[in-house]
């Protein structure tokens, strides 16, 4: 089986034994990391309370993160790496207890690689509202039951505020670089615009300056698919037995998302009209191969993600607009003058190249001027995770002395 090719994966490759174990037995009510689960290579930082833009107070917020390399004596060599919607802090490293998948950016971060951990101290947090160890809907509220649907609505700015609080706790005043793709690219842009004095260099990969109506619409049908599952129970499903959680709705949302992560050309060339079994496609048995591919990824996703988190994170992405309250996108982007890699993918149908062109045009330090760095890829939006050699070369340009 060679279907490990979704937004949170590294490349087209066979599924590992650890990943295959995700598909054994009934799916859990929630795939979130929970207190008492193996810690793996996570660290945790308590950042205190946080009040959201909407005025809701979250007490006792905790951020999970992973790190590589060493912080230098001046604490000036830190690089912040920010994950995509369905990612987590496990940027590199094998799957293992508490970490069900391999690192999602193998070949990019490490000794001698594009983000060289012999030179940089790299830190990757799990986003606020996520389900890989940071405070989120699956975490316990002050009443010692899961937050569930009570968890506050979050914006990209709320999540960056939590990341900034994490940096304060660790003692990092300024990042040498902030790097993110997709949702992580939204966070990276918000860092550069909201706290330009804390960002030395910027990498925005396959992300827009603001979410469009089309992108918001795509997210809204995904979250509605989750809510429409009768086992969602209004977000109160954590006590359900395995197999009785909202996995059908969450898997359907994942299938929908995959269609925007991959390009039309890639799906057509890879699957065509091939049939998954020997039964004629005119009959009532068997499936087209592309349907089986979507099923596989939808099923696998429910074993490692939380339905409430998915809703909160998609809603946060819809909130994204660096120009809100700042005089518009152009004025906001003008706040950051440092070196900036703005990378777009020619086959991306989720965040098309016009989105990155808008960003590059208004960042004075963009490496290629008013045009984004172009990544030619068959893989669509997922190209920033799969085309490792090209992405590494672009990041080396940004991070060179």
C-alpha positions in Angstrom: 0.0 0.0 0.0 1.5 3.4 -1.0 -1.2 5.8 0.0 0.7 7.8 2.7 0.4 11.1 0.7 -1.8 13.6 2.6 -1.2 17.0 4.0 0.4 15.7 7.2 2.8 13.3 5.5 6.3 13.6 4.0 6.2 11.7 0.7 4.7 9.0 -1.3 5.9 5.9 0.5 4.6 2.7 2.0 2.8 2.9 5.3 5.1 1.9 8.3 4.2 -0.8 10.8 3.5 1.9 13.4 1.2 3.7 11.1 -0.5 0.5 10.0 -1.3 -0.2 13.7 -3.5 2.9 13.6 -6.0 1.0 11.4 -6.4 -2.0 13.7 -9.6 -2.3 15.7 -12.4 0.3 16.2 -11.5 4.0 16.0 -11.4 5.8 19.3 -14.0 8.3 20.3 -11.2 10.9 20.0 -7.7 10.5 18.6 -6.4 13.3 20.8 -3.3 12.9 22.9 -4.6 12.7 26.5 -3.1 13.0 29.9 -1.5 9.7 30.8 -0.6 8.8 27.2 3.1 8.3 26.4 4.8 11.6 26.2 7.2 10.7 23.4 9.6 13.5 22.6 7.2 16.3 23.7 8.0 19.0 26.2 5.3 21.1 27.9 5.2 24.7 29.0 2.6 26.3 31.2 1.8 29.8 29.9 -0.9 30.9 32.3 -4.2 32.2 31.3 -5.1 33.6 27.9 -8.0 35.8 26.9 -9.1 35.4 23.3 -9.9 38.2 20.9 -13.6 37.4 21.6 -13.1 38.1 25.3 -13.2 34.5 26.5 -10.7 33.5 29.2 -8.8 30.2 29.0 -7.2 29.4 32.4 -4.0 27.3 32.9 -3.0 27.0 29.2 -0.4 24.5 28.4 1.6 24.3 25.1 3.2 21.1 24.0 6.3 21.4 21.8 9.3 19.6 20.5 12.8 21.0 20.0 16.1 20.1 18.3 19.6 21.7 18.5 20.9 23.9 21.3 20.0 27.5 22.2 23.2 29.6 22.1 24.5 31.8 24.9 22.8 34.9 23.4 19.5 33.1 22.8 19.5 34.4 19.3 19.6 31.3 17.1 16.0 30.0 17.6 13.9 29.1 14.6 10.1 28.6 15.1 8.5 26.0 12.9 4.7 26.0 12.7 2.6 23.1 11.6 -0.4 22.8 9.2 -4.0 22.1 10.1 -3.6 18.4 10.7 0.1 18.5 11.7 1.6 18.4 15.2 5.0 19.2 16.9 6.6 16.0 15.6 8.5 17.6 12.7 11.2 14.9 12.6 11.7 11.5 14.2 10.1 8.0 14.0 6.6 7.1 15.0 6.4 5.6 18.5 4.4 5.5 21.7 2.3 8.7 21.9 3.4 9.7 18.4 1.6 7.6 15.9 3.2 8.9 12.7 6.7 9.7 11.5 7.8 13.3 11.5 6.1 15.4 8.8 9.2 17.3 7.5 11.9 14.7 7.5 14.8 15.8 5.3 14.2 19.5 6.1 15.1 19.8 9.7 18.2 18.2 11.2 22.1 18.3 11.3 23.4 19.7 8.0 19.9 20.0 6.5 18.2 23.2 5.2 17.1 24.1 8.8 20.4 23.0 10.3 20.1 21.9 13.9 23.9 22.2 14.2 23.4 25.9 13.8 19.8 26.6 14.9 17.7 25.8 17.9 14.4 24.6 16.3 11.2 24.7 18.3 7.8 23.4 17.0 4.7 23.9 19.2 1.4 22.2 18.9 -1.1 25.0 18.2 -3.5 26.2 20.9 -6.8 24.3 20.3 -4.9 21.3 18.8 -5.0 17.7 20.0 -1.3 16.8 20.3 -0.7 17.9 23.8 -1.5 21.6 23.9 -4.7 22.9 25.6 -7.6 22.1 23.4 -11.2 20.8 23.4 -10.0 17.3 24.6 -8.2 18.9 27.6 -9.9 19.0 31.0 -11.6 22.2 31.9 -11.6 23.5 35.5 -14.7 21.3 36.3 -12.5 18.3 35.4 -14.5 17.3 32.4 -13.4 17.8 28.8 -13.9 21.3 27.3 -15.6 19.8 24.3 -17.8 22.3 22.4 -17.4 24.7 25.3 -13.8 25.4 24.2 -13.7 29.0 23.0 -13.6 30.1 19.4 -10.1 30.9 18.4 -8.5 33.1 15.8 -5.1 32.8 14.2 -4.1 35.8 16.4 -5.1 34.0 19.5 -2.9 31.1 18.6 0.0 33.3 17.8 -0.5 35.0 21.2 -0.1 31.6 22.8 3.0 30.9 20.8 4.5 34.3 21.9 3.7 33.4 25.5 5.6 30.1 25.0 8.6 32.0 23.7 8.5 34.3 26.7 8.4 31.3 29.1 11.4 29.7 27.3 13.2 33.0 27.3 13.3 33.7 23.5 12.7 37.4 22.8 13.4 37.2 19.1 13.3 34.4 16.6 16.1 34.2 13.9 13.4 32.9 11.6 9.7 32.0 11.7 8.7 29.2 9.2 5.3 27.9 8.5 3.2 26.2 5.7 -0.5 26.3 5.1 -2.1 27.1 8.5 1.4 27.4 9.9 2.1 30.0 7.1 -0.9 32.0 8.4 0.7 31.9 11.9 4.1 32.9 10.4 2.6 35.9 8.6 0.7 37.0 11.8 4.0 36.8 13.7 5.7 39.0 11.1 2.9 41.6 11.1 1.9 41.5 14.7 5.4 41.4 16.2 7.9 42.3 13.5 10.6 43.2 16.1 10.5 39.5 17.2 11.1 38.0 13.7 14.4 38.1 11.9 13.5 36.2 8.8 10.2 34.8 7.5 9.1 31.8 5.5 5.5 31.6 4.3 4.8 28.5 2.3 1.5 28.0 0.5 -0.5 30.4 2.6 -2.6 33.5 1.9 -2.6 37.0 3.5 -6.3 36.4 4.3 -8.8 33.5 3.8 -11.1 34.0 0.8 -14.8 33.2 0.6 -14.0 30.1 -1.4 -11.5 28.9 1.2 -13.9 29.6 4.1 -16.7 27.8 2.2 -14.5 24.7 1.8 -13.8 24.7 5.5 -17.4 25.2 6.5 -18.7 22.1 4.7 -16.0 20.1 6.4 -16.9 21.2 9.9 -20.6 20.7 9.1 -19.8 17.1 8.1 -18.4 16.6 11.6 -21.4 18.2 13.3 -23.9 16.2 11.2 -22.6 12.9 12.6 -25.1 11.8 15.1 -22.3 10.5 17.3 -20.9 14.0 17.6 -23.4 14.6 20.3 -23.0 18.3 20.2 -19.3 17.9 21.0 -19.8 15.8 24.1 -18.5 12.4 22.9 -15.4 11.8 25.0 -16.9 9.2 27.2 -18.1 7.1 24.3 -16.8 3.6 23.8 -14.4 3.0 20.9 -16.2 3.0 17.6 -19.0 5.2 19.0 -17.4 8.6 18.4 -18.0 10.9 15.5 -15.4 9.1 13.3 -17.7 9.0 10.2 -18.2 12.7 10.2 -14.5 13.4 10.9 -13.4 10.9 8.2 -15.8 12.6 5.7 -14.3 16.0 6.5 -10.8 14.6 5.9 -11.9 13.1 2.5 -13.2 16.5 1.5 -10.0 18.2 2.6 -7.8 15.8 0.6 -9.5 16.9 -2.6 -8.1 20.4 -2.0 -4.7 19.2 -0.9 -4.0 17.3 -4.0 -4.1 18.4 -7.6 -6.6 17.2 -10.2 -3.7 16.2 -12.4 -2.1 14.1 -9.7 -5.3 12.2 -8.8 -6.1 11.6 -12.5 -2.6 10.4 -13.4 -2.2 8.3 -10.3 -5.6 6.6 -10.2 -7.4 7.2 -13.5 -10.5 5.0 -13.6 -8.7 2.0 -12.0 -10.8 -0.4 -10.0 -9.9 -1.6 -6.6 -11.2 -5.2 -7.1 -11.8 -7.6 -9.9 -15.5 -6.9 -10.0 -16.7 -4.9 -13.0 -17.3 -1.2 -12.3 -20.8 -1.8 -13.8 -21.6 -4.1 -10.9 -22.4 -3.3 -7.3 -19.3 -4.5 -5.6 -15.8 -3.1 -5.2 -14.7 0.5 -5.4 -12.7 2.8 -7.7 -9.2 3.1 -6.4 -9.5 6.8 -5.7 -12.5 6.1 -3.4 -10.4 3.5 -1.6 -7.6 6.0 -1.2 -10.0 8.5 0.4 -11.4 5.9 2.7 -8.0 4.8 3.8 -6.9 8.3 4.8 -10.3 9.2 6.3 -10.2 6.1 8.5 -6.5 6.6 9.5 -7.1 10.3 10.4 -9.8 9.4 13.0 -7.2 7.4 15.0 -5.0 10.4 15.6 -7.2 13.6 15.6 -10.0 15.1 17.6 -13.3 16.2 16.0 -13.8 19.3 18.2 -10.2 20.3 17.5 -10.8 20.0 13.8 -13.7 22.4 14.0 -11.8 24.9 16.1 -8.7 24.9 13.9 -10.7 25.2 10.6 -12.7 28.1 12.1 -9.4 29.8 13.1 -8.1 29.5 9.6 -11.3 31.1 8.3 -10.6 34.0 10.7 -7.2 34.7 9.1 -6.8 38.2 7.8 -3.6 40.1 8.5 -5.2 43.3 7.4 -8.1 43.2 9.9 -7.9 46.3 12.0 -4.5 47.3 10.5 -5.6 49.4 7.5 -5.8 46.5 5.1 -3.4 43.8 3.9 -1.0 46.1 2.1 -0.5 48.3 5.1 -0.2 45.3 7.4 2.5 43.5 5.3 4.5 46.7 5.1 5.2 46.3 8.8 7.7 43.6 8.2 10.9 44.5 6.3 13.1 41.5 6.9 14.1 38.8 4.5 11.1 36.7 3.5 10.6 33.5 1.5 7.1 33.5 0.0 6.7 30.1 -1.7 3.7 29.2 -3.9 2.9 26.0 -5.7 1.8 26.1 -9.3 -0.8 23.3 -8.9 -2.2 24.4 -5.5 -6.0 24.6 -5.7 -6.5 25.4 -2.0 -4.3 28.5 -1.8 -3.5 29.3 -5.5 -0.4 31.2 -6.6 -2.3 34.4 -6.7 -2.5 34.3 -2.9 1.3 34.2 -2.6 1.7 36.8 -5.2 -0.4 39.2 -3.1 1.9 38.5 -0.1 5.2 38.9 -2.0 4.1 42.1 -3.6 3.8 43.8 -0.3 6.7 42.3 1.6 9.7 44.5 0.9 12.2 41.8 1.8 10.7 39.0 -0.4 13.5 37.0 -1.9 12.2 37.1 -5.5 10.7 40.6 -5.4 7.0 41.0 -6.2 6.8 37.4 -7.4 6.7 34.4 -5.0 9.3 31.6 -5.2 7.5 29.2 -7.5 7.5 25.5 -6.7 6.5 23.4 -9.7 4.8 20.2 -8.4 2.2 17.7 -9.5 1.1 17.3 -5.9 -0.9 20.5 -5.4 -1.0 22.1 -1.9 0.8 19.1 -0.4 3.9 20.0 -2.5 5.5 22.0 0.3 5.6 18.7 2.3 6.5 16.4 -0.5 8.9 18.3 -2.7 11.6 18.2 -0.1 14.6 19.0 -2.3 13.1 22.1 -3.8 11.7 23.3 -0.5 15.1 22.7 1.2 16.8 24.8 -1.5 14.4 27.7 -1.0 14.9 27.6 2.8 18.7 27.5 2.4 18.5 30.7 0.4 16.6 32.3 3.3 18.7 31.1 6.1 22.1 31.6 4.5 24.4 34.2 6.1 
